[in-house]
Amino acid sequence: MDDGTAPSRRGALIDLSPLRASSAFARLWGSRAVAGIGSQLTLVAVGLNVFTLVRPSEGAAAATFAVSLTGVLALVPTVLAGLYGGMLADAFDRRTVALVSGTVSWLSTLVLAALAWTGTETVWSLYLLTVLTATATTVLQASESAATPRLLPRGLLPAAGALNGIAVGISVTLGPGLAGVLVATVGFAWCYTIDAVLFVATLAALLSLPRLPPEGVVERPGLASLAAGIGFLKRAPNIRTSFLVDIVAMTFGQPRVLYPAVGAVLLGGGALTVGLLSAAYAIGALLSSVFSGRLGGVRRQGLAIERAIEVYGVFIALFGAVLGIAALGEATEVLPSPAGPVFVALAAVLLAGAGGADNVSSIFRGTMLQTAAPDSVRGRLQGVFIVVVTGGPRVGDLYAGVLAATGLLFLPPLIGGFLIVGLVALLVRRRGFLAYDARHPTP
């Protein structure tokens, strides 16, 4: 379905037309919101679980670095899964690829829950299962994203991106906060169990999808297929630039591995603060999607991406400044240690702003890829896109973990925010990207 039909309304509130236009998309979207809550439960719980296992013997700085490794160790498998999963999505029925990868992700979560219930989880078992889940989820996301333009008209893809932002916003708003409460009250095992139960919604939605066999020339997964996809990306400067600016933003602007130490040492509040900071980012994304109605009328989507990421960098730098002020106040005994709820609130507001800016960028980057790339290579490019979206933050986990090992928790976001603003300005100097016109999409 690619007739280019554009929605007629341009109100401030989100356009719900994609849900009416395709029942298959509606079911898939609903499952993302439900299952996403469980995924966030596990994401936050694993970080806290590792922090809890390491901190008593190694200290907060070493525990923060250990938390960062939950993402770093999954980086290479995620990259491989994104590339190979994209090739699978271009060579086989995308519904089948999504079902198989989703089942693997679900089974790994069940094992994680079983270990937690028996009290036999270790840092390395958490690492291993996180890697397996991330790998399977990457293939699943590549297949789902490549399928979306087959379910909706081209003109509804920005609205679909905003709706996906709503789904992510709901899950990341409710998930981390609920994880903080569950970890603080009933423990880690309940987080993993609830995730496994909620993920059944994704499996049900995938089963209800129509068959989505490949279109055009089909290439068997392998080096030739990968080379063809990379070759297309080399000839697609707009898509390539959208990938690069997101890598910069996610590498230098994802302070999530700092949250356990920030909650335990700097700001106070423990698991509840971790949940609040994670949820604040999602609330910003959610609100930006709720009021995204006019985004569908934006034609200069490259310029919109650049401005959104610059704003994101500013919010991240300000978040680092708040942490720095809190640390300085505690060191000079001007502020209590930990700094307390006022600084928690300031940090949460800034993270909400960052989440909103990141979501706007995500909507336009996803739309640019889905409209400018032909279906025959869309799976491979979606695989690269997923690698960028998931791999960037994992490199960012290492960046933040290494700098945080100095004990100065404010350094990663403060320096990172300035790096984002400067590097993105350099990357978009190419005039064609800033002039990209959504009515005449060119890769």
Contacts in CASP RR format, 6 or more apart in sequence:
PFRMAT RR
TARGET T0000
AUTHOR 0000-0000-0000
METHOD contacts of the structure
MODEL  1
MDDGTAPSRRGALIDLSPLRASSAFARLWGSRAVAGIGSQLTLVAVGLNV
FTLVRPSEGAAAATFAVSLTGVLALVPTVLAGLYGGMLADAFDRRTVALV
SGTVSWLSTLVLAALAWTGTETVWSLYLLTVLTATATTVLQASESAATPR
LLPRGLLPAAGALNGIAVGISVTLGPGLAGVLVATVGFAWCYTIDAVLFV
ATLAALLSLPRLPPEGVVERPGLASLAAGIGFLKRAPNIRTSFLVDIVAM
TFGQPRVLYPAVGAVLLGGGALTVGLLSAAYAIGALLSSVFSGRLGGVRR
QGLAIERAIEVYGVFIALFGAVLGIAALGEATEVLPSPAGPVFVALAAVL
LAGAGGADNVSSIFRGTMLQTAAPDSVRGRLQGVFIVVVTGGPRVGDLYA
GVLAATGLLFLPPLIGGFLIVGLVALLVRRRGFLAYDARHPTP
1 22 0 8 1.000
1 149 0 8 1.000
1 150 0 8 1.000
1 151 0 8 1.000
1 152 0 8 1.000
1 153 0 8 1.000
2 149 0 8 1.000
2 153 0 8 1.000
2 154 0 8 1.000
3 153 0 8 1.000
3 154 0 8 1.000
4 153 0 8 1.000
4 154 0 8 1.000
4 155 0 8 1.000
5 153 0 8 1.000
5 154 0 8 1.000
5 155 0 8 1.000
5 156 0 8 1.000
6 155 0 8 1.000
6 156 0 8 1.000
6 296 0 8 1.000
6 297 0 8 1.000
7 15 0 8 1.000
7 17 0 8 1.000
7 155 0 8 1.000
7 156 0 8 1.000
7 159 0 8 1.000
7 296 0 8 1.000
9 15 0 8 1.000
9 293 0 8 1.000
10 293 0 8 1.000
10 294 0 8 1.000
10 296 0 8 1.000
10 297 0 8 1.000
11 293 0 8 1.000
11 294 0 8 1.000
12 291 0 8 1.000
12 293 0 8 1.000
12 294 0 8 1.000
13 290 0 8 1.000
13 291 0 8 1.000
13 293 0 8 1.000
14 159 0 8 1.000
14 162 0 8 1.000
14 163 0 8 1.000
14 166 0 8 1.000
14 289 0 8 1.000
14 290 0 8 1.000
14 291 0 8 1.000
14 292 0 8 1.000
14 293 0 8 1.000
15 156 0 8 1.000
15 159 0 8 1.000
15 162 0 8 1.000
15 292 0 8 1.000
15 293 0 8 1.000
15 296 0 8 1.000
16 159 0 8 1.000
16 163 0 8 1.000
17 156 0 8 1.000
17 159 0 8 1.000
18 25 0 8 1.000
18 26 0 8 1.000
18 29 0 8 1.000
18 152 0 8 1.000
18 156 0 8 1.000
18 159 0 8 1.000
18 160 0 8 1.000
18 163 0 8 1.000
19 25 0 8 1.000
19 26 0 8 1.000
19 29 0 8 1.000
19 163 0 8 1.000
20 26 0 8 1.000
21 152 0 8 1.000
21 153 0 8 1.000
21 156 0 8 1.000
22 151 0 8 1.000
22 152 0 8 1.000
24 151 0 8 1.000
24 208 0 8 1.000
24 209 0 8 1.000
24 210 0 8 1.000
25 148 0 8 1.000
25 151 0 8 1.000
25 152 0 8 1.000
25 160 0 8 1.000
27 205 0 8 1.000
27 208 0 8 1.000
27 209 0 8 1.000
28 144 0 8 1.000
28 151 0 8 1.000
28 205 0 8 1.000
28 206 0 8 1.000
28 209 0 8 1.000
29 160 0 8 1.000
29 163 0 8 1.000
29 164 0 8 1.000
29 167 0 8 1.000
30 167 0 8 1.000
30 201 0 8 1.000
30 205 0 8 1.000
31 201 0 8 1.000
31 202 0 8 1.000
31 204 0 8 1.000
31 205 0 8 1.000
31 206 0 8 1.000
32 164 0 8 1.000
32 167 0 8 1.000
32 168 0 8 1.000
32 171 0 8 1.000
32 202 0 8 1.000
33 166 0 8 1.000
33 167 0 8 1.000
33 170 0 8 1.000
33 171 0 8 1.000
34 171 0 8 1.000
34 198 0 8 1.000
34 201 0 8 1.000
34 202 0 8 1.000
35 171 0 8 1.000
35 198 0 8 1.000
35 199 0 8 1.000
35 200 0 8 1.000
35 201 0 8 1.000
35 202 0 8 1.000
36 167 0 8 1.000
36 168 0 8 1.000
36 171 0 8 1.000
36 172 0 8 1.000
36 175 0 8 1.000
36 198 0 8 1.000
37 170 0 8 1.000
37 171 0 8 1.000
37 174 0 8 1.000
37 175 0 8 1.000
37 178 0 8 1.000
37 198 0 8 1.000
38 171 0 8 1.000
38 175 0 8 1.000
38 191 0 8 1.000
38 194 0 8 1.000
38 195 0 8 1.000
38 198 0 8 1.000
38 199 0 8 1.000
39 137 0 8 1.000
39 171 0 8 1.000
39 195 0 8 1.000
39 199 0 8 1.000
40 171 0 8 1.000
40 172 0 8 1.000
40 174 0 8 1.000
40 175 0 8 1.000
40 176 0 8 1.000
40 179 0 8 1.000
40 278 0 8 1.000
40 282 0 8 1.000
41 175 0 8 1.000
41 178 0 8 1.000
41 179 0 8 1.000
41 182 0 8 1.000
41 191 0 8 1.000
41 192 0 8 1.000
41 194 0 8 1.000
41 195 0 8 1.000
42 109 0 8 1.000
42 112 0 8 1.000
42 133 0 8 1.000
42 191 0 8 1.000
42 192 0 8 1.000
42 195 0 8 1.000
43 176 0 8 1.000
43 179 0 8 1.000
44 175 0 8 1.000
44 176 0 8 1.000
44 177 0 8 1.000
44 179 0 8 1.000
44 180 0 8 1.000
44 183 0 8 1.000
44 191 0 8 1.000
44 274 0 8 1.000
44 275 0 8 1.000
44 278 0 8 1.000
45 179 0 8 1.000
45 182 0 8 1.000
45 183 0 8 1.000
45 188 0 8 1.000
45 191 0 8 1.000
45 192 0 8 1.000
46 70 0 8 1.000
46 112 0 8 1.000
46 126 0 8 1.000
46 130 0 8 1.000
47 67 0 8 1.000
47 70 0 8 1.000
47 126 0 8 1.000
47 260 0 8 1.000
48 179 0 8 1.000
48 180 0 8 1.000
48 183 0 8 1.000
48 188 0 8 1.000
48 260 0 8 1.000
48 271 0 8 1.000
48 274 0 8 1.000
49 116 0 8 1.000
49 121 0 8 1.000
49 126 0 8 1.000
49 188 0 8 1.000
50 63 0 8 1.000
50 66 0 8 1.000
50 67 0 8 1.000
50 69 0 8 1.000
50 70 0 8 1.000
50 123 0 8 1.000
50 126 0 8 1.000
50 127 0 8 1.000
51 63 0 8 1.000
51 64 0 8 1.000
51 66 0 8 1.000
51 67 0 8 1.000
51 260 0 8 1.000
51 261 0 8 1.000
51 264 0 8 1.000
53 121 0 8 1.000
53 122 0 8 1.000
53 123 0 8 1.000
53 126 0 8 1.000
54 62 0 8 1.000
54 63 0 8 1.000
54 66 0 8 1.000
54 123 0 8 1.000
55 62 0 8 1.000
55 63 0 8 1.000
55 264 0 8 1.000
58 66 0 8 1.000
60 261 0 8 1.000
60 264 0 8 1.000
60 265 0 8 1.000
61 261 0 8 1.000
61 404 0 8 1.000
61 405 0 8 1.000
61 406 0 8 1.000
61 407 0 8 1.000
62 405 0 8 1.000
63 260 0 8 1.000
63 261 0 8 1.000
64 257 0 8 1.000
64 258 0 8 1.000
64 260 0 8 1.000
64 261 0 8 1.000
64 401 0 8 1.000
64 404 0 8 1.000
64 405 0 8 1.000
64 409 0 8 1.000
65 401 0 8 1.000
65 402 0 8 1.000
65 404 0 8 1.000
65 405 0 8 1.000
66 123 0 8 1.000
67 257 0 8 1.000
67 260 0 8 1.000
67 397 0 8 1.000
67 401 0 8 1.000
68 257 0 8 1.000
68 397 0 8 1.000
68 398 0 8 1.000
68 400 0 8 1.000
68 401 0 8 1.000
68 402 0 8 1.000
68 404 0 8 1.000
69 127 0 8 1.000
69 397 0 8 1.000
69 398 0 8 1.000
70 126 0 8 1.000
70 127 0 8 1.000
70 130 0 8 1.000
70 397 0 8 1.000
71 130 0 8 1.000
71 134 0 8 1.000
71 393 0 8 1.000
71 394 0 8 1.000
71 397 0 8 1.000
72 394 0 8 1.000
72 395 0 8 1.000
72 397 0 8 1.000
72 398 0 8 1.000
73 127 0 8 1.000
73 130 0 8 1.000
73 131 0 8 1.000
74 130 0 8 1.000
74 131 0 8 1.000
74 134 0 8 1.000
74 135 0 8 1.000
74 394 0 8 1.000
75 391 0 8 1.000
75 394 0 8 1.000
75 395 0 8 1.000
77 131 0 8 1.000
77 134 0 8 1.000
77 135 0 8 1.000
78 134 0 8 1.000
78 135 0 8 1.000
78 138 0 8 1.000
78 387 0 8 1.000
78 390 0 8 1.000
78 391 0 8 1.000
78 394 0 8 1.000
79 387 0 8 1.000
79 391 0 8 1.000
80 135 0 8 1.000
81 134 0 8 1.000
81 135 0 8 1.000
81 136 0 8 1.000
81 138 0 8 1.000
81 139 0 8 1.000
82 138 0 8 1.000
82 139 0 8 1.000
82 142 0 8 1.000
82 383 0 8 1.000
82 384 0 8 1.000
82 386 0 8 1.000
82 387 0 8 1.000
83 226 0 8 1.000
83 380 0 8 1.000
83 383 0 8 1.000
83 384 0 8 1.000
83 387 0 8 1.000
84 139 0 8 1.000
84 221 0 8 1.000
85 97 0 8 1.000
85 101 0 8 1.000
85 138 0 8 1.000
85 139 0 8 1.000
85 142 0 8 1.000
85 143 0 8 1.000
85 221 0 8 1.000
85 379 0 8 1.000
85 383 0 8 1.000
86 139 0 8 1.000
86 142 0 8 1.000
86 143 0 8 1.000
86 146 0 8 1.000
86 379 0 8 1.000
86 380 0 8 1.000
86 382 0 8 1.000
86 383 0 8 1.000
87 219 0 8 1.000
87 221 0 8 1.000
87 222 0 8 1.000
87 225 0 8 1.000
87 226 0 8 1.000
87 379 0 8 1.000
87 380 0 8 1.000
88 97 0 8 1.000
88 139 0 8 1.000
88 143 0 8 1.000
88 221 0 8 1.000
89 97 0 8 1.000
89 142 0 8 1.000
89 143 0 8 1.000
89 146 0 8 1.000
89 147 0 8 1.000
89 378 0 8 1.000
89 379 0 8 1.000
89 380 0 8 1.000
89 382 0 8 1.000
89 383 0 8 1.000
90 146 0 8 1.000
90 214 0 8 1.000
90 218 0 8 1.000
90 219 0 8 1.000
90 225 0 8 1.000
90 376 0 8 1.000
90 377 0 8 1.000
90 378 0 8 1.000
90 379 0 8 1.000
90 380 0 8 1.000
91 214 0 8 1.000
91 218 0 8 1.000
91 219 0 8 1.000
91 220 0 8 1.000
91 221 0 8 1.000
91 225 0 8 1.000
92 213 0 8 1.000
92 214 0 8 1.000
93 211 0 8 1.000
93 212 0 8 1.000
93 213 0 8 1.000
93 214 0 8 1.000
94 143 0 8 1.000
94 144 0 8 1.000
94 146 0 8 1.000
94 147 0 8 1.000
94 150 0 8 1.000
94 212 0 8 1.000
94 214 0 8 1.000
94 379 0 8 1.000
95 143 0 8 1.000
95 147 0 8 1.000
95 206 0 8 1.000
95 209 0 8 1.000
95 210 0 8 1.000
95 211 0 8 1.000
95 212 0 8 1.000
97 139 0 8 1.000
97 143 0 8 1.000
98 139 0 8 1.000
98 140 0 8 1.000
98 143 0 8 1.000
98 144 0 8 1.000
98 147 0 8 1.000
98 206 0 8 1.000
98 209 0 8 1.000
99 203 0 8 1.000
99 206 0 8 1.000
99 207 0 8 1.000
101 136 0 8 1.000
101 137 0 8 1.000
101 139 0 8 1.000
101 140 0 8 1.000
101 143 0 8 1.000
102 136 0 8 1.000
102 137 0 8 1.000
102 139 0 8 1.000
102 140 0 8 1.000
102 199 0 8 1.000
102 202 0 8 1.000
102 203 0 8 1.000
102 206 0 8 1.000
103 203 0 8 1.000
104 132 0 8 1.000
104 136 0 8 1.000
105 132 0 8 1.000
105 133 0 8 1.000
105 136 0 8 1.000
105 137 0 8 1.000
105 140 0 8 1.000
105 199 0 8 1.000
106 196 0 8 1.000
106 199 0 8 1.000
106 200 0 8 1.000
106 202 0 8 1.000
106 203 0 8 1.000
108 129 0 8 1.000
108 132 0 8 1.000
108 133 0 8 1.000
108 136 0 8 1.000
109 129 0 8 1.000
109 133 0 8 1.000
109 192 0 8 1.000
109 195 0 8 1.000
109 196 0 8 1.000
109 199 0 8 1.000
110 196 0 8 1.000
111 129 0 8 1.000
112 121 0 8 1.000
112 126 0 8 1.000
112 129 0 8 1.000
112 133 0 8 1.000
112 192 0 8 1.000
113 189 0 8 1.000
113 192 0 8 1.000
113 193 0 8 1.000
113 195 0 8 1.000
113 196 0 8 1.000
115 121 0 8 1.000
115 125 0 8 1.000
115 129 0 8 1.000
116 187 0 8 1.000
116 188 0 8 1.000
116 189 0 8 1.000
116 192 0 8 1.000
117 189 0 8 1.000
117 193 0 8 1.000
119 189 0 8 1.000
121 188 0 8 1.000
134 390 0 8 1.000
138 383 0 8 1.000
138 386 0 8 1.000
138 387 0 8 1.000
138 390 0 8 1.000
140 202 0 8 1.000
141 382 0 8 1.000
141 386 0 8 1.000
141 390 0 8 1.000
142 379 0 8 1.000
142 382 0 8 1.000
142 383 0 8 1.000
142 385 0 8 1.000
142 386 0 8 1.000
143 379 0 8 1.000
145 366 0 8 1.000
145 370 0 8 1.000
145 379 0 8 1.000
145 382 0 8 1.000
145 383 0 8 1.000
145 385 0 8 1.000
145 386 0 8 1.000
146 378 0 8 1.000
146 379 0 8 1.000
146 382 0 8 1.000
146 383 0 8 1.000
147 209 0 8 1.000
147 212 0 8 1.000
148 157 0 8 1.000
148 160 0 8 1.000
148 370 0 8 1.000
149 157 0 8 1.000
149 370 0 8 1.000
149 371 0 8 1.000
149 375 0 8 1.000
149 378 0 8 1.000
150 212 0 8 1.000
150 375 0 8 1.000
152 160 0 8 1.000
154 370 0 8 1.000
154 371 0 8 1.000
157 366 0 8 1.000
157 367 0 8 1.000
157 370 0 8 1.000
157 371 0 8 1.000
158 295 0 8 1.000
158 296 0 8 1.000
158 297 0 8 1.000
158 298 0 8 1.000
158 363 0 8 1.000
158 364 0 8 1.000
158 367 0 8 1.000
158 438 0 8 1.000
159 292 0 8 1.000
159 293 0 8 1.000
159 296 0 8 1.000
161 362 0 8 1.000
161 363 0 8 1.000
161 366 0 8 1.000
161 367 0 8 1.000
162 289 0 8 1.000
162 292 0 8 1.000
162 293 0 8 1.000
162 295 0 8 1.000
162 363 0 8 1.000
163 289 0 8 1.000
165 285 0 8 1.000
165 286 0 8 1.000
165 289 0 8 1.000
165 359 0 8 1.000
165 362 0 8 1.000
165 363 0 8 1.000
166 286 0 8 1.000
166 289 0 8 1.000
166 290 0 8 1.000
168 282 0 8 1.000
168 285 0 8 1.000
168 359 0 8 1.000
169 282 0 8 1.000
169 283 0 8 1.000
169 284 0 8 1.000
169 285 0 8 1.000
169 286 0 8 1.000
169 289 0 8 1.000
169 359 0 8 1.000
170 282 0 8 1.000
170 286 0 8 1.000
171 282 0 8 1.000
172 278 0 8 1.000
172 279 0 8 1.000
172 281 0 8 1.000
172 282 0 8 1.000
172 285 0 8 1.000
172 286 0 8 1.000
173 279 0 8 1.000
173 282 0 8 1.000
173 283 0 8 1.000
173 286 0 8 1.000
174 279 0 8 1.000
175 278 0 8 1.000
175 279 0 8 1.000
176 274 0 8 1.000
176 275 0 8 1.000
176 276 0 8 1.000
176 277 0 8 1.000
176 278 0 8 1.000
176 279 0 8 1.000
176 282 0 8 1.000
177 272 0 8 1.000
177 275 0 8 1.000
177 276 0 8 1.000
177 278 0 8 1.000
177 279 0 8 1.000
179 191 0 8 1.000
179 271 0 8 1.000
179 274 0 8 1.000
179 275 0 8 1.000
179 278 0 8 1.000
180 271 0 8 1.000
180 272 0 8 1.000
180 274 0 8 1.000
180 275 0 8 1.000
181 271 0 8 1.000
181 272 0 8 1.000
182 190 0 8 1.000
182 191 0 8 1.000
182 194 0 8 1.000
183 191 0 8 1.000
183 271 0 8 1.000
184 270 0 8 1.000
184 271 0 8 1.000
184 272 0 8 1.000
214 376 0 8 1.000
215 375 0 8 1.000
215 376 0 8 1.000
216 375 0 8 1.000
216 376 0 8 1.000
217 376 0 8 1.000
219 225 0 8 1.000
219 228 0 8 1.000
225 380 0 8 1.000
226 380 0 8 1.000
228 377 0 8 1.000
228 380 0 8 1.000
229 377 0 8 1.000
229 380 0 8 1.000
229 381 0 8 1.000
232 373 0 8 1.000
232 377 0 8 1.000
232 380 0 8 1.000
232 381 0 8 1.000
232 443 0 8 1.000
233 239 0 8 1.000
233 240 0 8 1.000
233 243 0 8 1.000
233 381 0 8 1.000
233 384 0 8 1.000
234 240 0 8 1.000
235 443 0 8 1.000
236 372 0 8 1.000
236 373 0 8 1.000
236 381 0 8 1.000
236 443 0 8 1.000
237 430 0 8 1.000
237 432 0 8 1.000
237 433 0 8 1.000
237 443 0 8 1.000
238 302 0 8 1.000
238 368 0 8 1.000
238 372 0 8 1.000
238 432 0 8 1.000
238 433 0 8 1.000
238 436 0 8 1.000
238 442 0 8 1.000
238 443 0 8 1.000
239 368 0 8 1.000
239 369 0 8 1.000
239 372 0 8 1.000
239 373 0 8 1.000
239 381 0 8 1.000
239 443 0 8 1.000
241 427 0 8 1.000
241 428 0 8 1.000
241 430 0 8 1.000
241 433 0 8 1.000
242 302 0 8 1.000
242 305 0 8 1.000
242 365 0 8 1.000
242 366 0 8 1.000
242 368 0 8 1.000
242 369 0 8 1.000
242 433 0 8 1.000
243 384 0 8 1.000
243 385 0 8 1.000
243 388 0 8 1.000
244 427 0 8 1.000
245 305 0 8 1.000
245 306 0 8 1.000
245 309 0 8 1.000
245 361 0 8 1.000
245 424 0 8 1.000
245 427 0 8 1.000
245 428 0 8 1.000
246 309 0 8 1.000
246 361 0 8 1.000
246 365 0 8 1.000
246 388 0 8 1.000
246 389 0 8 1.000
246 392 0 8 1.000
247 388 0 8 1.000
247 392 0 8 1.000
247 395 0 8 1.000
248 309 0 8 1.000
248 419 0 8 1.000
248 420 0 8 1.000
248 423 0 8 1.000
248 424 0 8 1.000
248 427 0 8 1.000
249 309 0 8 1.000
249 312 0 8 1.000
249 313 0 8 1.000
249 358 0 8 1.000
249 361 0 8 1.000
249 420 0 8 1.000
249 424 0 8 1.000
250 388 0 8 1.000
250 389 0 8 1.000
250 391 0 8 1.000
250 392 0 8 1.000
250 393 0 8 1.000
250 395 0 8 1.000
250 396 0 8 1.000
251 392 0 8 1.000
251 393 0 8 1.000
251 395 0 8 1.000
251 396 0 8 1.000
251 399 0 8 1.000
252 316 0 8 1.000
252 396 0 8 1.000
252 399 0 8 1.000
252 415 0 8 1.000
252 416 0 8 1.000
252 417 0 8 1.000
252 419 0 8 1.000
252 420 0 8 1.000
252 423 0 8 1.000
253 312 0 8 1.000
253 313 0 8 1.000
253 316 0 8 1.000
253 354 0 8 1.000
253 396 0 8 1.000
253 412 0 8 1.000
253 413 0 8 1.000
253 416 0 8 1.000
253 417 0 8 1.000
253 420 0 8 1.000
254 392 0 8 1.000
254 393 0 8 1.000
254 396 0 8 1.000
254 397 0 8 1.000
254 400 0 8 1.000
255 316 0 8 1.000
255 319 0 8 1.000
255 320 0 8 1.000
255 400 0 8 1.000
255 412 0 8 1.000
255 413 0 8 1.000
256 278 0 8 1.000
256 393 0 8 1.000
256 397 0 8 1.000
256 400 0 8 1.000
257 397 0 8 1.000
257 400 0 8 1.000
257 401 0 8 1.000
257 404 0 8 1.000
258 323 0 8 1.000
258 400 0 8 1.000
258 401 0 8 1.000
258 404 0 8 1.000
258 409 0 8 1.000
258 412 0 8 1.000
258 413 0 8 1.000
259 273 0 8 1.000
259 274 0 8 1.000
259 275 0 8 1.000
259 277 0 8 1.000
259 278 0 8 1.000
260 270 0 8 1.000
260 274 0 8 1.000
261 404 0 8 1.000
261 409 0 8 1.000
262 268 0 8 1.000
262 273 0 8 1.000
262 274 0 8 1.000
262 277 0 8 1.000
262 323 0 8 1.000
262 347 0 8 1.000
262 409 0 8 1.000
263 269 0 8 1.000
263 270 0 8 1.000
263 273 0 8 1.000
263 274 0 8 1.000
263 277 0 8 1.000
263 338 0 8 1.000
264 270 0 8 1.000
265 338 0 8 1.000
265 409 0 8 1.000
266 323 0 8 1.000
266 326 0 8 1.000
266 327 0 8 1.000
266 330 0 8 1.000
266 338 0 8 1.000
266 339 0 8 1.000
266 409 0 8 1.000
267 273 0 8 1.000
267 323 0 8 1.000
267 326 0 8 1.000
267 338 0 8 1.000
267 339 0 8 1.000
267 340 0 8 1.000
267 343 0 8 1.000
267 344 0 8 1.000
267 347 0 8 1.000
268 338 0 8 1.000
268 339 0 8 1.000
268 340 0 8 1.000
268 344 0 8 1.000
269 338 0 8 1.000
269 340 0 8 1.000
269 344 0 8 1.000
273 344 0 8 1.000
276 344 0 8 1.000
276 348 0 8 1.000
277 344 0 8 1.000
277 347 0 8 1.000
277 348 0 8 1.000
277 351 0 8 1.000
280 347 0 8 1.000
280 348 0 8 1.000
280 349 0 8 1.000
280 351 0 8 1.000
280 352 0 8 1.000
281 351 0 8 1.000
281 352 0 8 1.000
281 354 0 8 1.000
281 355 0 8 1.000
281 358 0 8 1.000
282 355 0 8 1.000
283 352 0 8 1.000
284 352 0 8 1.000
284 353 0 8 1.000
284 355 0 8 1.000
284 356 0 8 1.000
284 359 0 8 1.000
285 355 0 8 1.000
285 356 0 8 1.000
285 358 0 8 1.000
285 359 0 8 1.000
287 352 0 8 1.000
287 356 0 8 1.000
288 355 0 8 1.000
288 356 0 8 1.000
288 357 0 8 1.000
288 359 0 8 1.000
288 360 0 8 1.000
289 359 0 8 1.000
289 363 0 8 1.000
292 360 0 8 1.000
292 363 0 8 1.000
295 304 0 8 1.000
295 360 0 8 1.000
295 363 0 8 1.000
295 364 0 8 1.000
297 438 0 8 1.000
298 304 0 8 1.000
298 364 0 8 1.000
298 438 0 8 1.000
299 437 0 8 1.000
299 438 0 8 1.000
299 439 0 8 1.000
300 434 0 8 1.000
300 435 0 8 1.000
300 436 0 8 1.000
300 437 0 8 1.000
300 438 0 8 1.000
301 364 0 8 1.000
301 367 0 8 1.000
301 368 0 8 1.000
301 436 0 8 1.000
301 438 0 8 1.000
302 364 0 8 1.000
302 368 0 8 1.000
302 428 0 8 1.000
302 433 0 8 1.000
302 434 0 8 1.000
302 436 0 8 1.000
303 434 0 8 1.000
303 435 0 8 1.000
303 436 0 8 1.000
304 360 0 8 1.000
304 361 0 8 1.000
304 364 0 8 1.000
305 361 0 8 1.000
305 364 0 8 1.000
305 365 0 8 1.000
305 368 0 8 1.000
306 424 0 8 1.000
306 428 0 8 1.000
306 433 0 8 1.000
306 434 0 8 1.000
308 357 0 8 1.000
308 358 0 8 1.000
308 360 0 8 1.000
308 361 0 8 1.000
308 364 0 8 1.000
309 357 0 8 1.000
309 358 0 8 1.000
309 361 0 8 1.000
309 420 0 8 1.000
309 424 0 8 1.000
310 420 0 8 1.000
310 421 0 8 1.000
310 424 0 8 1.000
310 425 0 8 1.000
311 353 0 8 1.000
311 357 0 8 1.000
312 354 0 8 1.000
312 355 0 8 1.000
312 357 0 8 1.000
312 358 0 8 1.000
312 361 0 8 1.000
312 420 0 8 1.000
313 354 0 8 1.000
313 357 0 8 1.000
313 416 0 8 1.000
313 417 0 8 1.000
313 418 0 8 1.000
313 420 0 8 1.000
313 421 0 8 1.000
314 417 0 8 1.000
314 421 0 8 1.000
315 350 0 8 1.000
315 351 0 8 1.000
315 353 0 8 1.000
315 354 0 8 1.000
315 355 0 8 1.000
315 357 0 8 1.000
316 350 0 8 1.000
316 354 0 8 1.000
316 413 0 8 1.000
316 416 0 8 1.000
316 417 0 8 1.000
316 420 0 8 1.000
317 413 0 8 1.000
317 414 0 8 1.000
317 416 0 8 1.000
317 417 0 8 1.000
317 418 0 8 1.000
317 420 0 8 1.000
317 421 0 8 1.000
318 350 0 8 1.000
319 347 0 8 1.000
319 350 0 8 1.000
319 351 0 8 1.000
319 354 0 8 1.000
319 413 0 8 1.000
320 410 0 8 1.000
320 412 0 8 1.000
320 413 0 8 1.000
320 414 0 8 1.000
321 410 0 8 1.000
321 414 0 8 1.000
322 343 0 8 1.000
322 346 0 8 1.000
322 347 0 8 1.000
322 350 0 8 1.000
322 410 0 8 1.000
323 343 0 8 1.000
323 347 0 8 1.000
323 409 0 8 1.000
323 410 0 8 1.000
323 413 0 8 1.000
323 414 0 8 1.000
324 409 0 8 1.000
324 410 0 8 1.000
324 414 0 8 1.000
325 343 0 8 1.000
326 335 0 8 1.000
326 338 0 8 1.000
326 339 0 8 1.000
326 343 0 8 1.000
326 410 0 8 1.000
327 408 0 8 1.000
327 409 0 8 1.000
327 410 0 8 1.000
328 334 0 8 1.000
329 335 0 8 1.000
329 339 0 8 1.000
330 336 0 8 1.000
330 337 0 8 1.000
330 338 0 8 1.000
330 339 0 8 1.000
335 343 0 8 1.000
362 389 0 8 1.000
365 385 0 8 1.000
366 385 0 8 1.000
367 438 0 8 1.000
368 436 0 8 1.000
368 438 0 8 1.000
368 441 0 8 1.000
369 378 0 8 1.000
369 381 0 8 1.000
369 382 0 8 1.000
369 385 0 8 1.000
370 378 0 8 1.000
371 438 0 8 1.000
371 441 0 8 1.000
372 441 0 8 1.000
372 442 0 8 1.000
372 443 0 8 1.000
373 381 0 8 1.000
373 443 0 8 1.000
399 412 0 8 1.000
400 412 0 8 1.000
400 413 0 8 1.000
401 412 0 8 1.000
403 411 0 8 1.000
403 412 0 8 1.000
403 415 0 8 1.000
404 411 0 8 1.000
404 412 0 8 1.000
428 434 0 8 1.000
436 442 0 8 1.000
END
